[in-house]
């Protein structure tokens, strides 16, 4: 089952990127490429695929190996397999690779471990090796994506099957109704 961070990404892909199909935790079973892709969104008419990795660390993004930060190494491995998968199965599609995490702590230049620096190194590596411009969605950009989903939810009246989108829809309708009651003095 998709965790809530993955479902938020799925809601964004459906609502904002107009994806017809969103799948979660796609298992890779090819030789040399084990693991999974967190979220894939497919806009069929536009022939566009979104390949997303998601790290929902609410205290700040940080992968570790042997009790040491390993952000760069983990993400390079993840996106290498994602790129191989996308090239094999989505020929003729525009491909957008995304990394989503709500919080990346900004540390001083002299800090030994810098998650944001690791993301910038990943960005440069993928551009240099694969000619891919990855979309890094964190901090303010993550929050702005949330606001886009929230705005979209205000227009919905029918039931939706995505938990975060449904939750926002319910809260938006409740707020609207409570404002109405407040105006009429109830």
Residue frames relative to the residue before (quaternion, step in Angstrom):
aa qw qx qy qz dx dy dz
X 1.0000 0.0000 0.0000 0.0000 0.00 0.00 0.00
X 0.5017 -0.6569 0.4793 0.2951 3.56 -1.01 0.82
X 0.3827 -0.6971 0.5513 0.2525 3.54 -0.99 0.83
X 0.7232 -0.4912 0.2657 0.4063 3.56 -1.24 0.47
X 0.6246 0.5371 -0.3501 0.4458 3.64 0.98 -0.71
X 0.6489 0.5000 -0.3083 0.4837 3.56 1.03 -0.78
X 0.6512 0.5107 -0.3172 0.4631 3.58 1.02 -0.76
X 0.5944 0.5442 -0.3615 0.4688 3.59 1.11 -0.61
X 0.6449 0.5027 -0.3112 0.4843 3.58 0.97 -0.87
X 0.6464 0.5209 -0.3144 0.4603 3.59 0.96 -0.85
X 0.6310 0.5245 -0.3289 0.4675 3.58 1.01 -0.80
X 0.6467 0.5152 -0.3145 0.4663 3.56 0.97 -0.86
X 0.6685 0.5060 -0.3087 0.4493 3.59 0.88 -0.91
X 0.6764 0.4758 -0.2966 0.4776 3.59 0.97 -0.80
X 0.7528 0.4346 -0.2241 0.4406 3.55 0.72 -1.10
X 0.8031 0.3190 -0.1431 0.4825 3.57 0.77 -1.03
X 0.7584 0.3506 -0.1935 0.5143 3.60 0.98 -0.80
X 0.4098 -0.7664 0.4257 0.2520 3.57 1.34 0.20
X 0.2399 0.7820 -0.5361 0.2085 3.58 0.96 0.85
X 0.4116 -0.7139 0.5225 0.2191 3.54 -0.99 0.94
X 0.7923 0.1362 -0.0230 0.5942 3.52 1.13 -0.75
X 0.0091 -0.7646 0.6444 -0.0078 3.55 -0.98 0.91
X 0.0485 -0.7937 0.6062 -0.0128 3.54 -0.82 1.04
X 0.2637 -0.7791 0.5588 0.1062 3.52 -1.15 0.77
X 0.8694 0.1000 -0.0756 0.4779 3.53 -1.25 0.65
X 0.0885 0.8160 -0.5555 0.1333 3.54 0.72 1.16
X 0.3085 -0.7738 0.5282 0.1643 3.57 -0.48 1.22
X 0.2223 -0.7478 0.6142 0.1187 3.53 -1.01 0.93
X 0.0571 -0.8336 0.5492 -0.0141 3.55 -0.66 1.09
X 0.4305 0.7126 -0.4556 0.3153 3.54 1.20 0.39
X 0.6465 -0.5344 0.3811 0.3889 3.52 -1.16 0.63
X 0.8400 0.1616 -0.1466 0.4968 3.55 -0.80 1.06
X 0.7473 0.3270 -0.2013 0.5423 3.60 1.24 -0.07
X 0.1242 0.7903 -0.5848 0.1344 3.56 0.43 1.18
X 0.5132 0.6177 -0.4848 0.3463 3.53 -1.24 0.40
X 0.3747 -0.7113 0.5398 0.2494 3.52 -1.20 -0.51
X 0.3557 -0.6564 0.6106 0.2640 3.49 -1.37 0.30
X 0.4905 -0.7124 0.4158 0.2811 3.57 -0.71 1.07
X 0.8073 -0.0760 0.0978 0.5770 3.60 0.75 -1.02
X 0.0410 -0.7550 0.6541 0.0210 3.53 -1.06 0.87
X 0.0879 -0.7762 0.6236 0.0314 3.55 -0.92 0.98
X 0.1246 -0.8081 0.5751 0.0261 3.54 -0.94 0.93
X 0.1214 -0.7388 0.6612 0.0475 3.53 -0.77 1.14
X 0.2862 -0.8207 0.4728 0.1449 3.55 -0.06 1.34
X 0.6776 0.4990 -0.3017 0.4482 3.58 0.80 -0.99
X 0.7357 0.4092 -0.2186 0.4936 3.57 0.96 -0.86
X 0.3093 -0.7705 0.4951 0.2558 3.61 1.34 -0.11
X 0.4566 0.6535 -0.4455 0.4074 3.53 0.85 1.11
X 0.0926 -0.7846 0.6120 0.0347 3.57 -0.88 0.98
X 0.1963 -0.7531 0.6212 0.0913 3.53 -1.07 0.89
X 0.1061 -0.7805 0.6158 0.0161 3.55 -0.72 1.14
X 0.0044 -0.8513 0.5193 -0.0754 3.56 -0.41 1.26
X 0.1527 -0.7160 0.6735 0.1020 3.49 -1.16 0.82
X 0.1373 -0.8099 0.5702 0.0039 3.53 -0.97 0.95
X 0.0004 -0.7660 0.6427 -0.0126 3.57 -0.98 0.91
X 0.0846 -0.8228 0.5619 0.0078 3.56 -0.24 1.28
X 0.1567 0.7716 -0.5842 0.1971 3.53 0.26 1.36
X 0.2428 -0.8314 0.4829 0.1294 3.58 -0.18 1.24
X 0.6623 0.4629 -0.3233 0.4924 3.61 1.19 -0.16
X 0.7029 -0.3960 0.2492 0.5357 3.56 1.30 0.10
X 0.5430 -0.6545 0.4347 0.2963 3.54 -0.91 1.01
X 0.2783 0.7420 -0.5783 0.1936 3.55 -0.89 0.98
X 0.1090 -0.7386 0.6628 0.0569 3.57 -0.76 1.10
X 0.0844 -0.8014 0.5907 0.0407 3.56 -1.06 0.70
X 0.0726 -0.7370 0.6702 0.0498 3.52 -1.30 0.60
X 0.8329 -0.0002 -0.0458 0.5515 3.57 -0.79 1.03
X 0.6562 -0.5586 0.2766 0.4253 3.53 1.02 0.99
X 0.6206 0.4809 -0.3605 0.5036 3.58 1.18 0.54
X 0.5741 -0.5914 0.4288 0.3699 3.60 -1.02 0.70
X 0.0003 0.8045 -0.5917 0.0513 3.55 -0.97 0.94
X 0.1196 0.8445 -0.5147 0.0873 3.58 1.09 0.68
X 0.7041 0.4847 -0.2756 0.4397 3.54 0.67 -1.13
X 0.6856 0.4994 -0.2910 0.4426 3.58 0.78 -1.01
X 0.6664 0.5000 -0.3013 0.4637 3.57 0.91 -0.93
X 0.7062 0.4695 -0.2789 0.4506 3.59 0.84 -0.94
X 0.5969 0.5386 -0.3721 0.4637 3.60 1.02 -0.66
X 0.6626 0.5060 -0.3083 0.4582 3.58 0.87 -0.92
X 0.6546 0.5153 -0.3115 0.4570 3.59 0.92 -0.90
X 0.7432 0.4199 -0.2486 0.4578 3.59 0.74 -1.00
X 0.5520 0.5734 -0.4081 0.4471 3.61 1.12 -0.41
X 0.6917 0.4526 -0.2835 0.4860 3.60 0.87 -0.90
X 0.6186 0.5452 -0.3427 0.4502 3.60 1.05 -0.72
X 0.6597 0.5091 -0.3012 0.4637 3.57 0.95 -0.90
X 0.6365 0.5218 -0.3206 0.4687 3.59 0.96 -0.86
X 0.6532 0.5174 -0.2979 0.4657 3.57 0.93 -0.94
X 0.6917 0.4920 -0.2829 0.4466 3.59 0.79 -1.03
X 0.6528 0.5116 -0.3196 0.4583 3.58 0.95 -0.81
X 0.6840 0.4944 -0.2858 0.4539 3.58 1.00 -0.81
X 0.8222 0.3078 -0.1265 0.4618 3.58 0.78 -1.02
X 0.7701 0.3171 -0.1852 0.5216 3.60 1.17 -0.26
X 0.1014 0.7927 -0.5835 0.1444 3.54 0.82 1.05
X 0.7911 0.2846 -0.2267 0.4918 3.55 -0.94 0.88
X 0.6282 0.5005 -0.3381 0.4905 3.58 1.28 0.01
X 0.4488 -0.5987 0.5732 0.3340 3.53 -1.21 0.54
X 0.1755 -0.8035 0.5652 0.0643 3.57 -0.89 0.95
X 0.0506 -0.7690 0.6371 0.0139 3.54 -0.91 1.00
X 0.1635 -0.7745 0.6077 0.0643 3.54 -0.80 1.09
X 0.0466 -0.8138 0.5783 -0.0343 3.54 -0.87 1.04
X 0.1121 -0.7380 0.6569 0.1065 3.51 -1.27 0.57
X 0.1157 -0.8105 0.5742 -0.0016 3.54 -0.69 1.20
X 0.2230 0.7247 -0.6378 0.1350 3.55 -0.98 0.90
X 0.4861 -0.7126 0.4019 0.3070 3.62 -0.70 0.93
X 0.8345 0.1310 -0.0215 0.5347 3.58 0.80 -0.96
X 0.0106 0.7327 -0.6801 0.0209 3.52 -0.93 1.05
X 0.3248 -0.7651 0.5241 0.1855 3.55 -0.50 1.20
X 0.3067 -0.7336 0.5853 0.1588 3.51 -0.97 0.99
X 0.0738 -0.8115 0.5796 -0.0107 3.55 -0.61 1.20
X 0.6507 -0.5210 0.3831 0.3980 3.54 -1.27 0.26
X 0.6834 -0.5123 0.3532 0.3819 3.54 -1.28 0.50
X 0.7215 0.4501 -0.2497 0.4630 3.57 1.04 -0.71
X 0.4376 0.6954 -0.4665 0.3275 3.60 1.24 -0.05
X 0.5265 -0.6596 0.4438 0.3013 3.56 -0.98 0.88
X 0.7861 0.1898 -0.0898 0.5814 3.58 0.96 -0.88
X 0.0343 0.8011 -0.5919 0.0816 3.53 -0.73 1.11
X 0.3269 -0.7769 0.5085 0.1758 3.55 -0.28 1.27
X 0.6532 0.5108 -0.3314 0.4500 3.59 0.93 -0.80
X 0.6222 0.5268 -0.3377 0.4704 3.60 1.00 -0.74
X 0.6281 0.5359 -0.3307 0.4571 3.59 1.02 -0.81
X 0.6570 0.5012 -0.3098 0.4703 3.58 0.99 -0.81
X 0.6449 0.5059 -0.3227 0.4733 3.61 1.00 -0.74
X 0.6271 0.5169 -0.3359 0.4762 3.60 1.06 -0.69
X 0.6201 0.5287 -0.3306 0.4761 3.58 1.04 -0.80
X 0.6395 0.5418 -0.3109 0.4483 3.55 0.91 -0.96
X 0.6900 0.4734 -0.2707 0.4760 3.60 0.87 -0.96
X 0.6362 0.5374 -0.3237 0.4491 3.57 0.98 -0.85
X 0.7009 0.4652 -0.2828 0.4608 3.61 0.78 -0.98
X 0.6389 0.5097 -0.3314 0.4714 3.57 1.05 -0.67
X 0.6842 0.4870 -0.2834 0.4630 3.57 0.93 -0.90
X 0.7606 0.4023 -0.2178 0.4607 3.60 0.75 -1.03
X 0.8291 0.2303 -0.0814 0.5030 3.60 0.87 -0.94
X 0.3770 -0.7285 0.4815 0.3088 3.61 1.28 -0.12
X 0.4664 0.6520 -0.4416 0.4029 3.55 1.09 0.86
X 0.2260 -0.7374 0.6235 0.1279 3.53 -1.01 0.93
X 0.2081 -0.7969 0.5595 0.0924 3.57 -0.34 1.28
X 0.3309 -0.7040 0.5869 0.2247 3.56 -1.15 0.66
X 0.1567 -0.7753 0.6093 0.0551 3.54 -0.67 1.17
X 0.0445 -0.8173 0.5736 -0.0333 3.56 -0.49 1.21
X 0.3208 0.7172 -0.5522 0.2787 3.53 -0.33 1.33
X 0.8207 0.2316 -0.2000 0.4825 3.53 -1.38 0.31
X 0.8552 -0.0035 0.0034 0.5183 3.63 -0.71 -1.00
X 0.6434 0.5175 -0.3356 0.4535 3.60 0.96 -0.76
X 0.6179 0.5264 -0.3335 0.4795 3.60 1.05 -0.77
X 0.6639 0.5081 -0.2956 0.4622 3.56 0.91 -0.96
X 0.6460 0.5140 -0.3169 0.4670 3.60 0.99 -0.78
X 0.6237 0.5182 -0.3359 0.4791 3.60 1.05 -0.70
X 0.6123 0.5367 -0.3333 0.4754 3.57 1.04 -0.80
X 0.6681 0.4988 -0.3087 0.4578 3.59 0.88 -0.90
X 0.6153 0.5328 -0.3483 0.4649 3.60 1.06 -0.66
X 0.6519 0.4993 -0.3103 0.4790 3.59 0.97 -0.87
X 0.6430 0.5310 -0.3161 0.4525 3.56 0.94 -0.90
X 0.6503 0.5062 -0.3080 0.4754 3.58 0.95 -0.88
X 0.6333 0.5312 -0.3214 0.4621 3.58 0.98 -0.86
X 0.6572 0.5417 -0.3179 0.4166 3.59 0.93 -0.90
X 0.5858 0.5910 -0.3795 0.4045 3.62 1.12 -0.50
X 0.6755 0.5028 -0.2819 0.4597 3.58 1.18 -0.52
X 0.6125 0.5936 -0.3378 0.3979 3.59 1.24 -0.33
X 0.1006 -0.7827 0.6114 0.0586 3.55 -1.03 0.83
X 0.6760 0.4768 -0.2935 0.4791 3.58 1.16 -0.54
X 0.6324 -0.5242 0.4122 0.3941 3.56 -1.30 0.34
X 0.1156 -0.7671 0.6268 0.0730 3.57 -1.06 0.78
X 0.4343 -0.7452 0.4579 0.2155 3.57 -1.06 0.76
X 0.5713 0.5561 -0.3933 0.4578 3.59 1.24 0.16
X 0.4852 -0.7192 0.4111 0.2799 3.59 -0.57 1.18
X 0.6974 0.4493 -0.3200 0.4575 3.67 0.65 -0.88
X 0.6555 0.5053 -0.3204 0.4608 3.58 0.96 -0.79
X 0.6446 0.5105 -0.3156 0.4737 3.58 1.00 -0.80
X 0.6331 0.5326 -0.3247 0.4584 3.59 0.99 -0.86
X 0.6710 0.4873 -0.2964 0.4737 3.59 0.86 -0.93
X 0.6196 0.5461 -0.3340 0.4542 3.56 1.04 -0.81
X 0.6663 0.5011 -0.3007 0.4631 3.60 0.88 -0.93
X 0.6799 0.4873 -0.2940 0.4624 3.59 0.85 -0.96
X 0.6374 0.5218 -0.3317 0.4599 3.61 0.95 -0.81
X 0.6773 0.4766 -0.2983 0.4745 3.61 0.90 -0.89
X 0.6311 0.5264 -0.3296 0.4647 3.59 1.04 -0.76
X 0.6541 0.5072 -0.3154 0.4641 3.59 0.89 -0.89
X 0.6439 0.5216 -0.3185 0.4604 3.58 0.96 -0.85
X 0.6803 0.4814 -0.2900 0.4704 3.58 0.92 -0.90
X 0.6463 0.5113 -0.3244 0.4644 3.61 0.96 -0.79
X 0.6189 0.5249 -0.3357 0.4782 3.59 1.05 -0.69
X 0.6257 0.5309 -0.3226 0.4718 3.57 1.04 -0.82
X 0.6656 0.4975 -0.3008 0.4680 3.59 0.89 -0.96
X 0.6370 0.5345 -0.3202 0.4538 3.56 1.00 -0.80
X 0.6571 0.5188 -0.3050 0.4540 3.58 1.00 -0.85
X 0.7442 0.3802 -0.2322 0.4978 3.60 0.96 -0.76
X 0.5488 -0.6729 0.3622 0.3388 3.58 1.27 0.21
X 0.4857 0.6574 -0.4449 0.3661 3.61 1.04 0.59
